[in-house]
Amino acid sequence: MTKKFLFLTLCLFILGTFISACGGSGKTTPPDNSAYYYLLAQQNNNNQQDNNQEQNNQEQNNQEQNNQEQNNQEQNNNEQQVDPALPSLEVNPKEIYVVVDEEDNIVVTLEGKVVTEDVTYKSDDESIATVDKGTVKGLRVGTTNITVSLEGANSAVFEVNIVENPFKEAQKGDEVEFGRYPQTAEGEVQPIKWLVLSRDDENKQLLAISVDGLDALRFDDDSDGSTTNVWEKSVIRGWLNGDGFYNRVLEDETAVFTDGEKSLIKPVVLADVYMTEPDNVFLLSKKEAEDYFADDSARMCKATEYAKADGARISTSGSYAGNCSWWLRSPSPNFTNRVYYVVGDGANLFDNVDNTNNSVRPALWINL
């Protein structure tokens, strides 16, 4: 039943009532005009609402049509940029990370050959990054695309991510926040604090170790039938460089290290344990623990509440009460099931590789 039909029905009802009233009394008393005008106003209001709704629907349809046309146009433009009759430029790498106020270079190739002449570059946002002859400079934190063009070839686009390096001005002995990991007994994720052990400006690198013991873990276990004190085959190495730490996605859906932070970490080959493949994260060797710390007291370490809840061993006596023990990567020269570790007083000892009570203090090299 339409609104207009209802309105007419109501008007006829009022009119019939009026006629009936006049016929019964023999007098012609005029009707109450207020009811009539109220109904008329209501009808006008309903008509206006119908018109507004229709207009809104039309505007929405027009907007959707415009958006679709714009998307189609952008798609057509992108398709027009690729000419199958022309060779395509290639950029290596296709995605780069550059520290603010620093520079990095990209290589442009055409059909396998490096090209530099007559190549043009355009940054989508020059407040984030500029590019000149293949050299990208980071200006502020952010992400932008850079288009590389050459006459007679299809263009190439690569992504530039500008990141901040919190270690840039750090000196030996400084503490720097970098990455994140559960810290409390309840597993609350907080920034990791790192202690700078050395700075090498000539090679633009810096060595850091976590201030606290972040977790408790075996050096190795017998999951493959036997235990080992060989770093390359150890459970703890796989954990540090895999989903346990380096690639771990935490419960709050953040990562221990973002892609930008990972770009600052320098992979290293640990020659002292006969490695040929690089590690992103590692444990200090016995020699490094002796060389980079002034004395035993400097090697003393606390464990986070999270590490304690995971079983980290805490000293209960002496001046070092409250300190934790932590693993090193150097194997025992005499026992295949033992490896060096640092006890609560900062001294070096051996421990069985399947001990679950020693803390993990990750170490890493940072590019400056």
PyMOL commands that set and color helices and strands:
alter all, ss='L'
color gray80, all
select helices_A, chain A and resi 3-25+33-81+231-233+235-241+259-262+271-273+286-291+296-299+305-309
alter helices_A, ss='H'
color red, helices_A
select strands_A, chain A and resi 89-92+95-99+103-105+107-110+113-114+120-123+129-132+135-138+142-149+156-163+175-182+189-200+205-210+215-216+265-266+326-331+338-342+348-352+359-360+363-367
alter strands_A, ss='S'
color yellow, strands_A
deselect
rebuild
show_as cartoon
